[in-house]
Amino acid sequence: MDLGLTGKVAIVTGGSRGLGLAAAEALAAEGAHVVICARGEEALNAAAARLQKSAGAGAKVAIAVADVSTEAGAAKVIETAVSSFGRIDVLVNNVGLGKGADIEATSDAEWQEAFDQTLFPAIRMTRLAVPHLRQQGGGAIVIVSSIFGRESGGRMTYNAVKAAEISLAKSLAQQLAKDQIRVVSVAPGSTLFEGGSWWKRQQADPEGIAQFVKQELPFGRFGKPEEVGAAIAFLASPKASWISGTTVVVDGCQSRMF
């Protein structure tokens, strides 16, 4: 299926690895020009080289070494997209962090960090991207949340910021529909990739993780980044023109709220 993304310009935050890289790869394969950002230049360069190899005909890749938890970093990413490709059609908000333990053991600083590194980057990037999307007559914003923004699981701080992202997407969708800008949140389940949190846990406790898979994952395996990336590319595309304000769960039947 041709998703109609050829020549569109997409920004993917946290695009050097994991779900961000998978989303960027799916978008580029469909012919979209992609801007990826992260804080590490070496990883970004490696990701860009990988993306360019698999990109559709004419699709190009640009990088921005930037920390989108800061106003200056977010602005740098937007400026890179506009200076490189002249427009913005798609924004994928993908960065996130959540540390801490239970309510008594989690400090104010850890709570603040979770919001500063997850929710505020999505807010800042969206605020800066909207005028450019509006200028193009519309576009799409995808916020990568989690099934643990909809039900309990994982760290408490992570639950809270991911729930906030889902709520933010719903509110933004209502606000921006008049501008033909769609906003969708994606809620992945447990997804395995090298260097990611599940990969690290698997390395540290293979037997415990094997038991987790047996008990919690009905398909008997973790999700793959490319499975989430494909869903993001579809939702960002004109083929999903009547999907906005909702959360799309990509979890292999892991979550229980349904």
Secondary structure, DSSP 8 states (H G I E B T S, - for coil): ---S-TT-EEEEETTTSHHHHHHHHHHHHTT-EEEEEES-HHHHHHHHHHHHHH--TT--EEEEE--TTSHHHHHHHHHHHHHHHS---EEEE--------STTT--HHHHHHHIIIIIHHHHHHHHHHHHHHHHTT-EEEEEE--GGGTS--S-HHHHHHHHHHHHHHHHHHHHHGGGTEEEEEEEE--B--TTSHHHHHHHH-HHHHHHHHHHH-TTSS-B-HHHHHHHHHHHHSGGGTT--S-EEEESTT-----
